Amino acid sequence: MAIIDKREIAFDARALVSAIAAALSKESIGLPTQLPTGVRFFPDQGFIQVLYSENETRRVDAERLGAFLVSYCVRTRIPIPRRVDKEVRIEAASVIVAFKTYYAQVPIPNAAREESGAILRPSYLPAHQ
């Protein structure tokens, strides 16, 4: 069996509004430059609604939102794994950016190797593996 590493970053309404407010280029996801006042989540339809005033709202779909949030994480130095499967889920009160990495073989750290280059194995593993 392979090793599967799953990670998630959750943005609740407050975090999402802060991320949008801090963005340098809101236009890239179709948002105006003014500061948002809130968000609404529409998980069944796959989008969020960004609120600006009583009459002004903007809709952002999961795909554009996911790209925006990954970019936000990179800019703010929140660690993002590379070469992974990415998924964005809009839930009732948050947006989840999920990452999944598959390791076909068990990685063996350099510290687990003997000077001769032979691999050190835990005593419960057979020597022929």
C-alpha positions as CSV (number, residue, x, y, z in Angstrom):
1,M,0.0,0.0,0.0
2,A,1.2,3.5,-0.8
3,I,1.5,6.3,1.7
4,I,-1.2,9.0,1.2
5,D,-0.6,12.5,2.8
6,K,-3.8,14.5,3.1
7,R,-3.9,18.2,4.2
8,E,-6.5,20.8,4.4
9,I,-6.6,24.6,4.9
10,A,-9.9,25.9,6.0
11,F,-11.0,29.5,5.5
12,D,-14.1,30.6,7.5
13,A,-16.0,33.8,6.6
14,R,-13.7,36.1,8.6
15,A,-10.5,34.6,7.2
16,L,-11.9,34.7,3.7
17,V,-12.9,38.4,3.9
18,S,-9.4,39.2,5.3
19,A,-7.7,37.3,2.5
20,I,-9.8,39.1,-0.1
21,A,-9.2,42.5,1.5
22,A,-5.4,41.8,1.6
23,A,-5.2,40.7,-2.0
24,L,-3.2,42.9,-4.3
25,S,-5.2,42.0,-7.4
26,K,-8.8,41.3,-6.7
27,E,-9.7,41.9,-10.3
28,S,-8.1,38.5,-11.2
29,I,-11.1,36.8,-9.7
30,G,-13.7,39.3,-10.8
31,L,-13.9,41.4,-7.6
32,P,-13.8,45.2,-7.2
33,T,-10.9,46.9,-5.4
34,Q,-13.1,48.0,-2.5
35,L,-13.1,46.1,0.7
36,P,-15.7,43.3,1.2
37,T,-18.0,43.4,4.2
38,G,-18.8,39.7,4.3
39,V,-19.3,36.5,2.4
40,R,-22.1,33.9,1.9
41,F,-21.4,30.3,1.1
42,F,-23.4,28.3,-1.5
43,P,-22.0,24.8,-1.2
44,D,-24.7,23.1,-3.4
45,Q,-24.1,25.5,-6.2
46,G,-20.3,25.6,-5.8
47,F,-19.7,29.3,-5.3
48,I,-19.4,32.0,-2.7
49,Q,-21.0,35.5,-2.8
50,V,-18.8,38.4,-1.7
51,L,-20.7,41.2,-0.1
52,Y,-19.8,44.9,-0.5
53,S,-23.0,46.7,0.4
54,E,-26.7,45.8,0.6
55,N,-27.0,46.0,-3.2
56,E,-23.6,45.0,-4.4
57,T,-22.4,41.4,-4.3
58,R,-20.1,39.4,-6.5
59,R,-20.1,35.7,-7.2
60,V,-16.9,33.7,-7.2
61,D,-16.9,30.0,-8.3
62,A,-14.9,27.3,-6.6
63,E,-12.3,27.0,-9.3
64,R,-11.3,30.7,-9.3
65,L,-11.6,30.8,-5.5
66,G,-9.2,27.9,-5.2
67,A,-6.6,29.4,-7.4
68,F,-6.9,32.7,-5.5
69,L,-6.5,31.0,-2.1
70,V,-3.5,28.9,-3.2
71,S,-1.9,32.1,-4.4
72,Y,-2.8,33.8,-1.1
73,C,-1.2,31.0,0.8
74,V,2.0,31.2,-1.2
75,R,2.3,35.0,-0.7
76,T,1.7,34.7,3.0
77,R,4.1,31.8,3.4
78,I,1.5,29.2,4.4
79,P,3.2,26.0,3.3
80,I,1.6,24.5,0.2
81,P,2.8,21.1,-1.0
82,R,3.9,20.9,-4.7
83,R,2.9,18.3,-7.3
84,V,-0.2,17.2,-5.5
85,D,-3.9,16.7,-6.2
86,K,-5.8,19.9,-5.2
87,E,-9.4,20.2,-4.4
88,V,-11.6,23.1,-3.3
89,R,-14.8,22.5,-1.3
90,I,-17.3,25.1,-0.4
91,E,-19.0,24.1,2.7
92,A,-21.8,25.7,4.8
93,A,-19.5,28.1,6.7
94,S,-16.1,27.7,5.1
95,V,-14.0,27.1,2.0
96,I,-11.6,24.1,2.2
97,V,-8.5,23.8,0.1
98,A,-7.4,20.2,0.2
99,F,-4.2,18.6,-0.9
100,K,-3.4,14.9,-1.4
101,T,0.1,13.5,-2.1
102,Y,0.7,9.9,-3.1
103,Y,3.9,8.1,-2.3
104,A,4.2,4.9,-4.3
105,Q,7.2,3.8,-2.3
106,V,7.9,4.4,1.3
107,P,10.5,7.2,1.5
108,I,13.6,6.4,3.5
109,P,15.4,9.3,5.1
110,N,19.2,9.6,4.6
111,A,19.7,9.2,8.3
112,A,18.3,5.7,8.1
113,R,21.1,4.5,5.8
114,E,24.3,2.9,7.1
115,E,27.7,4.3,6.0
116,S,28.0,1.4,3.6
117,G,24.9,2.4,1.8
118,A,22.8,-0.4,3.1
119,I,19.3,0.5,4.3
120,L,18.6,0.1,8.0
121,R,15.3,-1.7,8.5
122,P,13.2,-1.9,11.6
123,S,13.7,-5.4,13.3
124,Y,10.2,-6.4,12.5
125,L,10.7,-6.2,8.7
126,P,12.2,-9.1,6.8
127,A,15.7,-8.5,5.4
128,H,14.7,-9.2,1.8
129,Q,12.3,-6.2,1.5
